Amino acid sequence: MNEKVKSGSRNVAIVGPYLSGKTTLMESLLFVTGAITRKGSVKDGNTVGDSAAESRDRHMSVEVSTASTEYNDIRFTFIDCPGSVEFAQETYNALMGVDAAIVVCEPITDRVLTLAPLFKFLDNWEIPHLVFVNKIDRANINVLDTLHALKAVSSRPLVAHQYPIMQGEQLTGFIDLVSEQAYKYHAGAPADPIPFPEELKDEEHTARAEMLEALADFDDHLLEELLEDIEPPQEEILKDLKMELGADLVVPVFFGVAEQDYGVRPLLEALHREAPEPETTAERRLKVKKGDSPVAQVLKTYYTPQGGKLSLVRVWRGKLTDGIVLNGVRAGGLYHLMGQQQQQINEACVGEIVAISRLEGIKTGDTLSCEQMTTALPKAEHLEPVYALAITPEKRNDEVKLSSAIAKLLEEDPSLAWEQHGDTHEVILWGQGEIHLQVALDRLRRKYNLPMTTHLPQVPYKETIRKGTSSIHGRYKHQSGGHGQFGDVYLDIQPLSRGEGFNFKETIVGGVVPKQYIPGVEIGVREFLSHGPLGFPVVDVAVTLTNGSYHTVDSSEQAFKQAARLAMQTGMPKCEPTLLEPIIRVQVSTPNEFTAKVLQLVTGRRGQILGYEGIHDWQGWDCVIAYLPQAEMQNFIVELRSLTLGVGSFHWEYDHLQEVPDRIADRILASGNGNGGNGNGK
């Protein structure tokens, strides 16, 4: 790679909904630039982007995939990002390191809403982006209708960069709205100039006027020219497009068919001409000061079967070399990636995205430097887990290596989480949905030879009492030759207010129970309460030791512990034990056109609506606040996404315990496993 190419680079993420054609677009970009000589297909599982086994199995991207190519002395690094909302964390992490993004979508107006969360993330972080409307040959649509639908979900103005020429439902060419030159597409070759199609004059004029008016909002000189009916020169329009795109002020829109390479070269030309340089991105978005000392950031972590750990990093400043020490860790080799293929390099200059081997202890999102960094570079927030499975190794001997394998799994995918639940004693794997967890389980099996059995996690039910009882007697007497065992207690048991937990005290007078034995009484009570008469931990109970007796020889702390357990075993069933379930406070974000359906979903799951209101920084979206039983949460995300075209999401946190309705409590107790059929626990 010569220095000229190295000094000119662009990092571009390819993002968009599932099935929009992102992987196919990257394949086409690599093909037209000569990086590959033959295009693969998602169906055949031989594309550069979907090289992971889990992607090929499902014909969908499940992790980011990187490929580099050269075009007009510029090194382009494309990052193909997953489209499924369950793998959004991968996309968000990668977007933190790019100069621009291509948002790929289909020309289906009813599905444009699926772009709303992605547009919001891009605009919140001021990441320049273009839209590529793919598969335009598969829908009988009006181009202006598609643009109108896209504008409704973007906080930035969308401007058509070109106008497609259709023959029936077939895309045959386009009109460049800057030059007003028409072009005809040819399979496997660049488009040729053709005479302007007069039948499209009105539509093209409307689209071009909208583009110029949008640009004039940020350029007073262009506005004056439009007001005076002066035709602005092409150079001025292109300069404005570059400036406004680079500052994330406008979003240019392109049309094409990636499978046939139609529209791919004009898109590539626009990226080459208008996407911001890496230095501009560093100065404007991340405020990285100029200097020679290297600064980089990890965008993705891989664990490869042969090469071990690989960290995909963006170089924000300086130069990385083989063996450089970053954050106190000596780096291994440097590589350019082409899917899963690695090309070793000696150095990586500012603006490049490369892989570094053996950065042990370094995680995704970390800022890397040779010196002490006072401020870490911003990174995408971790998405909260919303779906869980309890997992158990198929082979009991594999339990010892499970935690190590899961730790590596979480390094590769920070949107996963796991816990050993304190009440149910289950190992619970958390993620963003059912497919997300199945991919994680596939990796455990393939990479670490850890096949798992799974089931829905148990709900961590509790129990409490509705009334109290007094002077419950418990006596433990045991003779076994030599010293015997003797303990004798009287206990009062009373309910406490919800959330007060457990309280133990004693009112012993006259030493009828010596002080050294009282701790044994409390231990016995606590041990019983860990598994109450209904089979669950008992909360919100006060127990008082009021009386008792002892034997000078045979009494011991152990004997009084047993006596206390016997007293609790006798007294607790008399206190009307009742089942409690954890209640979760949820905040559901949804487009307001689905708010009514979300309210029905919540109430249909025994939820209590606390209220809803518009989200102040997201026009057209509502936040529904409610209480939901944790037992009703397991598939809540699945139904929510089904109701909201996949864009609904929620934040949740434990709030309080609440009595389970008798009808449901009877079913839970009859099941004998505390699961109730559909719950989870955290």
SEDREN-360870 format. One record per residue (C-alpha): z, y, x. Coordinates in nm, 2 decimals, decimal comma, padded with zeros to 4 digits, m for minus. Layout:
// residues N
- Z;Y;X $
...
***
This chain:
// residues 682
- 00,00;00,00;00,00 $
- m00,10;00,33;00,16 $
- 00,12;00,64;00,16 $
- m00,11;00,82;m00,08 $
- m00,05;00,56;m00,35 $
- 00,32;00,55;m00,28 $
- 00,35;00,92;m00,32 $
- 00,20;00,90;m00,66 $
- 00,37;00,68;m00,91 $
- 00,44;00,66;m01,28 $
- 00,69;00,43;m01,45 $
- 00,61;00,37;m01,81 $
- 00,80;00,16;m02,07 $
- 00,60;m00,01;m02,35 $
- 00,82;m00,02;m02,66 $
- 00,79;m00,07;m03,03 $
- 00,87;m00,31;m03,31 $
- 00,83;m00,69;m03,30 $
- 00,47;m00,81;m03,34 $
- 00,32;m00,46;m03,28 $
- 00,13;m00,59;m02,97 $
- 00,33;m00,45;m02,67 $
- 00,28;m00,76;m02,45 $
- m00,09;m00,76;m02,53 $
- m00,12;m00,39;m02,45 $
- 00,04;m00,45;m02,11 $
- m00,20;m00,74;m02,05 $
- m00,49;m00,51;m02,13 $
- m00,36;m00,23;m01,90 $
- m00,33;m00,48;m01,61 $
- m00,68;m00,61;m01,69 $
- m00,87;m00,29;m01,71 $
- m00,70;m00,17;m01,38 $
- m00,79;m00,49;m01,20 $
- m00,44;m00,61;m01,15 $
- m00,53;m00,94;m01,32 $
- m00,88;m01,09;m01,35 $
- m00,82;m01,28;m01,67 $
- m00,61;m01,19;m01,97 $
- m00,35;m01,42;m02,12 $
- m00,24;m01,43;m02,48 $
- 00,10;m01,44;m02,64 $
- m00,01;m01,74;m02,85 $
- m00,10;m01,94;m02,54 $
- 00,22;m01,83;m02,36 $
- 00,04;m01,73;m02,04 $
- 00,08;m01,35;m02,04 $
- 00,24;m01,16;m01,75 $
- 00,49;m01,01;m01,99 $
- 00,63;m01,32;m02,16 $
- 00,68;m01,53;m01,85 $
- 01,04;m01,64;m01,93 $
- 01,07;m01,98;m02,08 $
- 01,27;m01,85;m02,38 $
- 00,99;m01,60;m02,45 $
- 00,72;m01,86;m02,44 $
- 00,91;m02,09;m02,67 $
- 00,94;m01,82;m02,93 $
- 00,61;m01,63;m02,87 $
- 00,82;m01,31;m02,84 $
- 00,97;m01,10;m02,57 $
- 01,34;m01,16;m02,52 $
- 01,39;m00,96;m02,20 $
- 01,21;m00,68;m02,01 $
- 00,93;m00,78;m01,79 $
- 00,78;m00,56;m01,51 $
- 00,43;m00,54;m01,37 $
- 00,27;m00,29;m01,13 $
- m00,10;m00,18;m01,09 $
- m00,30;00,10;m00,94 $
- m00,52;00,35;m01,11 $
- m00,69;00,65;m00,95 $
- m00,45;00,64;m00,65 $
- m00,14;00,62;m00,87 $
- 00,09;00,32;m00,88 $
- 00,18;00,25;m01,24 $
- 00,48;00,03;m01,31 $
- 00,48;m00,09;m01,67 $
- 00,79;m00,24;m01,83 $
- 00,72;m00,45;m02,14 $
- 01,03;m00,43;m02,36 $
- 01,14;m00,66;m02,64 $
- 01,06;m00,55;m02,99 $
- 01,32;m00,74;m03,18 $
- 01,63;m00,53;m03,27 $
- 01,84;m00,81;m03,14 $
- 01,73;m00,73;m02,79 $
- 01,74;m00,35;m02,82 $
- 01,99;m00,33;m02,53 $
- 01,72;m00,45;m02,29 $
- 01,49;m00,18;m02,41 $
- 01,75;00,10;m02,39 $
- 01,86;00,00;m02,04 $
- 01,50;00,01;m01,92 $
- 01,42;00,34;m02,08 $
- 01,68;00,51;m01,86 $
- 01,46;00,46;m01,56 $
- 01,11;00,55;m01,68 $
- 00,90;00,87;m01,67 $
- 00,74;00,81;m02,01 $
- 00,72;00,55;m02,28 $
- 00,43;00,42;m02,50 $
- 00,55;00,35;m02,85 $
- 00,33;00,08;m03,00 $
- 00,30;00,04;m03,37 $
- 00,08;m00,10;m03,64 $
- m00,11;00,12;m03,89 $
- 00,11;00,00;m04,18 $
- 00,28;00,31;m04,34 $
- 00,54;00,10;m04,51 $
- 00,67;m00,03;m04,17 $
- 00,67;00,30;m03,98 $
- 01,04;00,34;m04,07 $
- 01,12;00,06;m03,82 $
- 01,04;00,32;m03,54 $
- 01,32;00,56;m03,65 $
- 01,60;00,42;m03,42 $
- 01,36;00,41;m03,13 $
- 01,24;00,76;m03,18 $
- 01,60;00,88;m03,21 $
- 01,70;00,72;m02,88 $
- 01,39;00,86;m02,70 $
- 01,46;01,21;m02,84 $
- 01,84;01,20;m02,77 $
- 01,76;01,13;m02,40 $
- 01,45;01,35;m02,40 $
- 01,23;01,07;m02,27 $
- 00,86;01,18;m02,29 $
- 00,66;00,93;m02,51 $
- 00,32;00,87;m02,66 $
- 00,23;00,66;m02,96 $
- m00,04;00,40;m02,95 $
- m00,14;00,29;m03,31 $
- m00,25;m00,07;m03,24 $
- m00,45;m00,32;m03,44 $
- m00,63;m00,04;m03,62 $
- m00,91;m00,28;m03,71 $
- m00,68;m00,49;m03,93 $
- m00,60;m00,23;m04,20 $
- m00,80;m00,02;m04,43 $
- m00,60;00,29;m04,37 $
- m00,65;00,67;m04,36 $
- m00,57;00,80;m04,01 $
- m00,41;01,11;m04,15 $
- m00,19;00,90;m04,38 $
- m00,06;00,71;m04,07 $
- 00,00;01,03;m03,88 $
- 00,19;01,17;m04,18 $
- 00,41;00,86;m04,21 $
- 00,49;00,87;m03,83 $
- 00,58;01,24;m03,85 $
- 00,84;01,16;m04,12 $
- 01,05;00,95;m03,88 $
- 01,02;01,16;m03,56 $
- 01,22;01,47;m03,48 $
- 00,94;01,58;m03,24 $
- 00,60;01,69;m03,37 $
- 00,33;01,42;m03,34 $
- m00,02;01,54;m03,24 $
- m00,33;01,33;m03,26 $
- m00,49;01,32;m02,91 $
- m00,80;01,15;m03,05 $
- m00,96;01,06;m03,38 $
- m01,09;00,70;m03,43 $
- m01,44;00,62;m03,54 $
- m01,45;00,33;m03,78 $
- m01,74;00,13;m03,91 $
- m01,60;m00,04;m04,22 $
- m01,27;m00,18;m04,09 $
- m01,40;m00,21;m03,74 $
- m01,30;00,04;m03,47 $
- m01,62;00,14;m03,29 $
- m01,52;00,45;m03,09 $
- m01,32;00,77;m03,09 $
- m01,34;01,15;m03,07 $
- m01,14;01,32;m02,80 $
- m00,97;01,61;m02,98 $
- m00,95;01,81;m02,66 $
- m01,31;01,80;m02,56 $
- m01,45;01,71;m02,91 $
- m01,67;01,45;m02,73 $
- m01,73;01,13;m02,92 $
- m01,73;00,79;m02,75 $
- m01,85;00,44;m02,84 $
- m01,64;00,14;m02,73 $
- m01,79;m00,16;m02,55 $
- m01,62;m00,49;m02,50 $
- m01,50;m00,53;m02,14 $
- m01,64;m00,19;m02,02 $
- m01,55;00,18;m02,05 $
- m01,66;00,37;m02,36 $
- m01,99;00,57;m02,35 $
- m02,04;00,93;m02,48 $
- m02,24;00,95;m02,80 $
- m02,35;01,23;m03,03 $
- m02,07;01,38;m03,25 $
- m02,06;01,20;m03,59 $
- m02,12;01,47;m03,84 $
- m01,96;01,27;m04,13 $
- m01,63;01,30;m03,95 $
- m01,65;01,67;m03,89 $
- m01,39;01,78;m04,15 $
- m01,14;01,51;m04,07 $
- m01,17;01,58;m03,69 $
- m01,14;01,95;m03,75 $
- m00,82;01,90;m03,95 $
- m00,67;01,68;m03,69 $
- m00,76;01,91;m03,40 $
- m00,63;02,22;m03,58 $
- m00,29;02,04;m03,63 $
- m00,28;01,95;m03,26 $
- m00,35;02,30;m03,15 $
- m00,10;02,45;m03,39 $
- 00,17;02,22;m03,27 $
- 00,10;02,31;m02,90 $
- 00,09;02,68;m02,99 $
- 00,45;02,66;m03,11 $
- 00,54;02,63;m02,74 $
- 00,27;02,86;m02,59 $
- 00,24;03,22;m02,70 $
- m00,09;03,27;m02,53 $
- m00,25;02,98;m02,71 $
- m00,10;03,11;m03,04 $
- m00,27;03,45;m02,98 $
- m00,60;03,27;m02,91 $
- m00,57;03,08;m03,24 $
- m00,48;03,39;m03,44 $
- m00,79;03,57;m03,30 $
- m01,02;03,27;m03,36 $
- m01,08;03,23;m02,98 $
- m01,16;02,88;m02,87 $
- m00,91;02,78;m02,61 $
- m01,05;02,63;m02,29 $
- m01,00;02,25;m02,23 $
- m00,80;02,32;m01,92 $
- m00,54;02,52;m02,11 $
- m00,51;02,25;m02,38 $
- m00,46;01,98;m02,12 $
- m00,21;02,19;m01,93 $
- m00,01;02,24;m02,25 $
- m00,02;01,87;m02,34 $
- 00,11;01,79;m01,99 $
- 00,39;02,05;m02,01 $
- 00,50;01,97;m02,37 $
- 00,48;01,59;m02,32 $
- 00,68;01,61;m02,00 $
- 00,95;01,81;m02,17 $
- 00,95;01,58;m02,47 $
- 00,85;01,86;m02,70 $
- 00,54;01,69;m02,86 $
- 00,43;01,32;m02,90 $
- 00,05;01,26;m02,85 $
- m00,09;00,98;m03,07 $
- m00,37;00,74;m02,97 $
- m00,55;00,47;m03,17 $
- m00,69;00,14;m03,05 $
- m00,71;m00,24;m03,05 $
- m00,53;m00,37;m02,74 $
- m00,66;m00,72;m02,78 $
- m01,02;m00,59;m02,73 $
- m00,91;m00,33;m02,47 $
- m01,02;m00,06;m02,72 $
- m00,84;00,27;m02,67 $
- m00,66;00,14;m02,36 $
- m00,86;00,34;m02,10 $
- m00,82;00,67;m02,28 $
- m00,44;00,60;m02,31 $
- m00,43;00,52;m01,93 $
- m00,62;00,84;m01,86 $
- m00,37;01,04;m02,06 $
- m00,08;00,88;m01,87 $
- m00,25;00,96;m01,54 $
- m00,32;01,32;m01,64 $
- m00,03;01,42;m01,86 $
- 00,28;01,20;m01,79 $
- 00,54;01,37;m01,57 $
- 00,58;01,29;m01,20 $
- 00,89;01,10;m01,10 $
- 01,03;01,40;m00,92 $
- 01,00;01,60;m01,24 $
- 01,18;01,33;m01,43 $
- 01,46;01,33;m01,18 $
- 01,50;01,70;m01,17 $
- 01,49;01,76;m01,54 $
- 01,65;01,46;m01,70 $
- 01,90;01,32;m01,45 $
- 01,97;01,64;m01,25 $
- 01,94;01,44;m00,92 $
- 01,97;01,69;m00,64 $
- 01,71;01,68;m00,36 $
- 01,80;01,52;m00,04 $
- 01,73;01,23;00,20 $
- 02,02;01,00;00,11 $
- 01,90;00,72;m00,13 $
- 02,01;00,72;m00,49 $
- 01,90;00,44;m00,73 $
- 02,01;00,28;m01,06 $
- 02,00;m00,08;m01,18 $
- 01,79;m00,12;m01,50 $
- 01,81;m00,50;m01,53 $
- 01,97;m00,80;m01,37 $
- 01,80;m01,14;m01,34 $
- 01,93;m01,47;m01,22 $
- 01,63;m01,67;m01,11 $
- 01,64;m02,05;m01,05 $
- 01,51;m02,02;m00,69 $
- 01,59;m01,67;m00,56 $
- 01,93;m01,62;m00,72 $
- 02,03;m01,27;m00,83 $
- 01,76;m01,00;m00,86 $
- 01,84;m00,64;m00,96 $
- 01,56;m00,42;m01,10 $
- 01,62;m00,07;m00,98 $
- 01,47;00,28;m01,01 $
- 01,47;00,48;m00,69 $
- 01,57;00,84;m00,79 $
- 01,60;00,99;m00,44 $
- 01,53;00,89;m00,08 $
- 01,39;00,56;00,04 $
- 01,52;00,20;00,02 $
- 01,46;m00,04;00,31 $
- 01,52;m00,41;00,36 $
- 01,88;m00,47;00,44 $
- 02,01;m00,13;00,33 $
- 02,38;m00,11;00,24 $
- 02,43;00,02;m00,12 $
- 02,77;00,06;m00,27 $
- 02,91;m00,13;00,02 $
- 02,68;m00,43;m00,04 $
- 02,40;m00,53;00,20 $
- 02,08;m00,56;00,00 $
- 01,85;m00,86;00,04 $
- 01,47;m00,84;00,02 $
- 01,27;m00,57;m00,17 $
- 01,00;m00,68;m00,41 $
- 00,74;m00,55;m00,65 $
- 00,73;m00,77;m00,96 $
- 00,44;m00,90;m01,16 $
- 00,62;m01,08;m01,43 $
- 00,81;m01,36;m01,26 $
- 00,60;m01,33;m00,94 $
- 00,75;m01,14;m00,65 $
- 00,56;m00,95;m00,38 $
- 00,79;m00,87;m00,08 $
- 00,77;m00,51;00,05 $
- 00,94;m00,34;00,34 $
- 01,04;m00,02;00,17 $
- 01,05;00,15;m00,17 $
- 01,00;00,53;m00,20 $
- 01,13;00,78;m00,45 $
- 01,00;00,71;m00,80 $
- 00,93;00,34;m00,76 $
- 01,08;00,06;m00,96 $
- 01,15;m00,25;m00,75 $
- 01,36;m00,56;m00,74 $
- 01,64;m00,61;m00,48 $
- 01,79;m00,95;m00,41 $
- 02,15;m01,04;m00,36 $
- 02,33;m00,73;m00,48 $
- 02,65;m00,92;m00,55 $
- 02,90;m00,74;m00,77 $
- 02,65;m00,48;m00,88 $
- 02,58;m00,46;m01,26 $
- 02,32;m00,32;m01,49 $
- 02,35;00,05;m01,52 $
- 02,53;00,10;m01,19 $
- 02,44;00,40;m00,97 $
- 02,35;00,29;m00,61 $
- 02,39;00,50;m00,30 $
- 02,48;00,48;00,07 $
- 02,74;00,75;00,03 $
- 03,03;00,80;m00,21 $
- 02,88;00,93;m00,54 $
- 03,10;01,19;m00,72 $
- 02,90;01,15;m01,04 $
- 02,74;00,83;m01,17 $
- 02,39;00,86;m01,33 $
- 02,40;00,83;m01,71 $
- 02,33;00,49;m01,86 $
- 02,26;00,36;m02,21 $
- 02,57;00,28;m02,41 $
- 02,64;m00,09;m02,47 $
- 02,56;m00,20;m02,82 $
- 02,85;m00,34;m03,02 $
- 02,84;m00,72;m03,09 $
- 02,78;m00,79;m03,46 $
- 02,73;m01,17;m03,47 $
- 02,94;m01,46;m03,33 $
- 02,94;m01,83;m03,27 $
- 03,22;m02,05;m03,14 $
- 03,09;m02,26;m02,85 $
- 03,21;m02,58;m02,69 $
- 03,04;m02,77;m02,40 $
- 02,89;m03,10;m02,51 $
- 03,05;m03,26;m02,20 $
- 03,42;m03,20;m02,17 $
- 03,40;m03,19;m01,79 $
- 03,18;m02,88;m01,81 $
- 03,46;m02,66;m01,94 $
- 03,56;m02,57;m01,59 $
- 03,22;m02,41;m01,50 $
- 03,17;m02,24;m01,84 $
- 03,34;m01,91;m01,75 $
- 03,13;m01,87;m01,43 $
- 02,80;m01,93;m01,62 $
- 02,89;m01,70;m01,90 $
- 02,98;m01,43;m01,65 $
- 02,63;m01,45;m01,51 $
- 02,48;m01,46;m01,86 $
- 02,66;m01,13;m01,94 $
- 02,53;m00,97;m01,62 $
- 02,18;m01,05;m01,73 $
- 02,25;m00,93;m02,08 $
- 02,52;m00,67;m02,13 $
- 02,49;m00,68;m02,51 $
- 02,66;m01,02;m02,50 $
- 03,04;m01,06;m02,50 $
- 03,28;m01,35;m02,51 $
- 03,64;m01,42;m02,57 $
- 03,90;m01,69;m02,59 $
- 04,06;m01,61;m02,92 $
- 04,44;m01,60;m02,91 $
- 04,50;m01,74;m03,26 $
- 04,22;m01,99;m03,31 $
- 04,19;m02,09;m02,94 $
- 03,81;m02,09;m02,97 $
- 03,56;m01,97;m02,71 $
- 03,35;m01,72;m02,91 $
- 03,02;m01,58;m02,79 $
- 02,92;m01,25;m02,94 $
- 02,58;m01,09;m02,96 $
- 02,33;m00,90;m03,17 $
- 02,21;m01,17;m03,40 $
- 02,13;m01,54;m03,44 $
- 01,82;m01,54;m03,23 $
- 01,99;m01,34;m02,96 $
- 02,27;m01,60;m02,93 $
- 02,03;m01,89;m02,95 $
- 01,84;m01,74;m02,65 $
- 02,17;m01,71;m02,46 $
- 02,25;m02,08;m02,54 $
- 01,91;m02,18;m02,42 $
- 01,97;m02,01;m02,09 $
- 02,31;m02,18;m02,05 $
- 02,13;m02,51;m02,10 $
- 01,83;m02,44;m01,88 $
- 01,98;m02,24;m01,59 $
- 02,32;m02,39;m01,57 $
- 02,29;m02,73;m01,73 $
- 02,55;m02,64;m01,99 $
- 02,44;m02,77;m02,33 $
- 02,67;m02,64;m02,61 $
- 02,78;m02,74;m02,96 $
- 02,83;m02,44;m03,19 $
- 02,99;m02,36;m03,52 $
- 03,09;m02,05;m03,71 $
- 03,42;m01,91;m03,58 $
- 03,73;m01,95;m03,78 $
- 03,88;m01,65;m03,95 $
- 04,22;m01,56;m03,79 $
- 04,41;m01,57;m04,12 $
- 04,78;m01,48;m04,12 $
- 05,05;m01,54;m04,37 $
- 05,36;m01,35;m04,49 $
- 05,62;m01,38;m04,77 $
- 05,66;m01,19;m05,10 $
- 06,04;m01,22;m05,14 $
- 06,34;m01,29;m04,93 $
- 06,62;m01,55;m04,93 $
- 06,97;m01,56;m04,78 $
- 07,21;m01,79;m04,61 $
- 06,96;m02,06;m04,53 $
- 07,14;m02,33;m04,34 $
- 07,01;m02,52;m04,05 $
- 07,21;m02,78;m03,85 $
- 07,09;m02,99;m03,56 $
- 07,31;m03,28;m03,45 $
- 07,21;m03,55;m03,22 $
- 07,41;m03,81;m03,03 $
- 07,24;m04,01;m02,75 $
- 07,52;m04,12;m02,53 $
- 07,70;m03,88;m02,31 $
- 07,67;m03,52;m02,42 $
- 07,52;m03,48;m02,76 $
- 07,33;m03,19;m02,92 $
- 07,48;m02,96;m03,18 $
- 07,36;m02,63;m03,33 $
- 07,45;m02,48;m03,66 $
- 07,30;m02,15;m03,81 $
- 07,27;m01,95;m04,13 $
- 06,97;m01,72;m04,16 $
- 06,86;m01,45;m04,39 $
- 06,48;m01,41;m04,43 $
- 06,33;m01,09;m04,57 $
- 05,97;m00,95;m04,60 $
- 05,87;m00,64;m04,41 $
- 05,62;m00,37;m04,49 $
- 05,26;m00,46;m04,39 $
- 05,20;m00,40;m04,03 $
- 05,56;m00,41;m03,91 $
- 05,52;m00,75;m03,75 $
- 05,84;m00,95;m03,67 $
- 06,20;m00,84;m03,64 $
- 06,50;m01,05;m03,54 $
- 06,87;m00,94;m03,53 $
- 07,21;m01,09;m03,56 $
- 07,53;m01,00;m03,74 $
- 07,76;m01,26;m03,58 $
- 08,13;m01,18;m03,61 $
- 08,41;m01,35;m03,42 $
- 08,19;m01,55;m03,18 $
- 08,10;m01,82;m03,43 $
- 07,77;m01,84;m03,24 $
- 07,83;m01,76;m02,87 $
- 07,60;m01,49;m02,73 $
- 07,44;m01,73;m02,48 $
- 07,30;m01,93;m02,76 $
- 07,15;m01,65;m02,97 $
- 06,83;m01,62;m02,77 $
- 06,77;m01,99;m02,85 $
- 06,79;m01,90;m03,22 $
- 06,52;m01,63;m03,18 $
- 06,30;m01,87;m02,99 $
- 06,33;m02,13;m03,26 $
- 06,24;m01,88;m03,53 $
- 05,94;m01,75;m03,33 $
- 05,81;m02,09;m03,27 $
- 05,82;m02,18;m03,64 $
- 05,65;m01,85;m03,73 $
- 05,36;m01,93;m03,50 $
- 05,26;m02,20;m03,76 $
- 05,40;m02,12;m04,11 $
- 05,42;m02,33;m04,42 $
- 05,06;m02,25;m04,51 $
- 04,94;m02,34;m04,16 $
- 04,89;m01,99;m04,01 $
- 05,09;m01,74;m03,80 $
- 05,35;m01,56;m04,00 $
- 05,37;m01,17;m03,98 $
- 05,58;m00,90;m04,14 $
- 05,90;m01,10;m04,16 $
- 06,26;m01,00;m04,07 $
- 06,51;m01,28;m03,98 $
- 06,88;m01,22;m03,94 $
- 07,13;m01,47;m03,79 $
- 07,44;m01,42;m04,01 $
- 07,67;m01,72;m03,94 $
- 07,70;m02,05;m03,77 $
- 07,92;m02,28;m03,57 $
- 07,91;m02,45;m03,23 $
- 08,07;m02,74;m03,03 $
- 08,23;m02,66;m02,70 $
- 08,07;m02,96;m02,53 $
- 07,76;m03,05;m02,72 $
- 07,61;m02,71;m02,81 $
- 07,32;m02,57;m02,60 $
- 07,05;m02,31;m02,64 $
- 06,80;m02,59;m02,71 $
- 07,02;m02,72;m02,99 $
- 07,04;m02,38;m03,15 $
- 06,66;m02,35;m03,12 $
- 06,62;m02,67;m03,31 $
- 06,87;m02,56;m03,57 $
- 06,68;m02,23;m03,63 $
- 06,35;m02,42;m03,67 $
- 06,52;m02,64;m03,94 $
- 06,66;m02,34;m04,12 $
- 06,31;m02,17;m04,12 $
- 06,15;m02,49;m04,24 $
- 06,39;m02,50;m04,54 $
- 06,39;m02,13;m04,62 $
- 06,03;m02,02;m04,58 $
- 05,88;m02,21;m04,87 $
- 06,14;m02,04;m05,10 $
- 06,00;m01,70;m05,00 $
- 05,67;m01,73;m05,18 $
- 05,44;m01,75;m04,87 $
- 05,10;m01,59;m04,92 $
- 04,78;m01,58;m04,72 $
- 04,66;m01,26;m04,55 $
- 04,31;m01,19;m04,42 $
- 04,19;m00,93;m04,16 $
- 04,01;m00,64;m04,31 $
- 03,75;m00,46;m04,11 $
- 03,65;m00,09;m04,14 $
- 03,27;m00,06;m04,12 $
- 03,05;00,24;m04,08 $
- 02,70;00,14;m04,19 $
- 02,40;00,36;m04,08 $
- 02,10;00,32;m04,31 $
- 01,80;00,52;m04,43 $
- 01,91;00,69;m04,75 $
- 01,64;00,51;m04,95 $
- 01,84;00,20;m04,89 $
- 02,18;00,34;m04,95 $
- 02,22;00,20;m05,30 $
- 02,13;m00,15;m05,18 $
- 02,38;m00,12;m04,90 $
- 02,65;m00,02;m05,15 $
- 02,57;m00,33;m05,35 $
- 02,57;m00,55;m05,04 $
- 02,92;m00,42;m04,95 $
- 03,07;m00,46;m05,30 $
- 02,91;m00,80;m05,34 $
- 03,11;m00,92;m05,03 $
- 03,44;m00,81;m05,18 $
- 03,41;m00,48;m04,99 $
- 03,58;m00,15;m05,09 $
- 03,36;00,16;m05,06 $
- 03,55;00,45;m04,90 $
- 03,26;00,69;m04,93 $
- 02,92;00,78;m04,78 $
- 02,75;01,09;m04,65 $
- 02,44;01,21;m04,46 $
- 02,44;01,17;m04,08 $
- 02,44;01,53;m03,95 $
- 02,21;01,47;m03,66 $
- 01,97;01,22;m03,82 $
- 01,78;01,36;m04,12 $
- 01,72;01,11;m04,40 $
- 02,00;00,87;m04,29 $
- 02,34;00,80;m04,45 $
- 02,66;00,66;m04,32 $
- 02,84;00,43;m04,56 $
- 03,22;00,38;m04,48 $
- 03,39;00,07;m04,63 $
- 03,66;m00,19;m04,59 $
- 03,53;m00,55;m04,57 $
- 03,71;m00,88;m04,53 $
- 03,64;m01,03;m04,19 $
- 03,56;m01,36;m04,37 $
- 03,26;m01,18;m04,52 $
- 03,12;m01,04;m04,20 $
- 02,95;m01,33;m04,03 $
- 02,60;m01,29;m04,18 $
- 02,65;m00,93;m04,28 $
- 02,41;m00,80;m04,01 $
- 02,15;m01,05;m04,12 $
- 02,15;m00,93;m04,48 $
- 02,18;m00,56;m04,38 $
- 01,87;m00,59;m04,16 $
- 01,68;m00,77;m04,44 $
- 01,75;m00,49;m04,68 $
- 01,66;m00,21;m04,44 $
- 01,34;m00,33;m04,27 $
- 01,56;m00,43;m03,97 $
- 01,69;m00,08;m03,89 $
- 02,03;m00,08;m04,05 $
- 02,33;m00,11;m03,82 $
- 02,70;m00,08;m03,83 $
- 03,01;00,00;m03,62 $
- 03,32;m00,20;m03,70 $
- 03,68;m00,22;m03,60 $
- 03,99;m00,41;m03,72 $
- 04,19;m00,21;m03,97 $
- 04,47;m00,40;m04,15 $
- 04,58;m00,73;m04,31 $
- 04,55;m00,78;m04,69 $
- 04,65;m01,05;m04,93 $
- 04,37;m01,30;m05,01 $
- 04,29;m01,33;m05,38 $
- 04,45;m01,65;m05,52 $
- 04,12;m01,82;m05,61 $
- 03,98;m01,77;m05,26 $
- 04,32;m01,86;m05,09 $
- 04,32;m02,19;m05,28 $
- 03,98;m02,28;m05,14 $
- 04,08;m02,18;m04,79 $
- 04,39;m02,39;m04,80 $
- 04,21;m02,68;m04,95 $
- 03,95;m02,67;m04,67 $
- 04,23;m02,72;m04,42 $
- 04,06;m02,54;m04,13 $
- 04,11;m02,18;m04,18 $
- 03,74;m02,11;m04,18 $
- 03,69;m02,05;m04,55 $
- 03,32;m02,15;m04,51 $
- 03,18;m01,83;m04,38 $
- 03,41;m01,64;m04,15 $
- 03,43;m01,52;m03,79 $
- 03,71;m01,40;m03,58 $
- 03,78;m01,15;m03,31 $
***
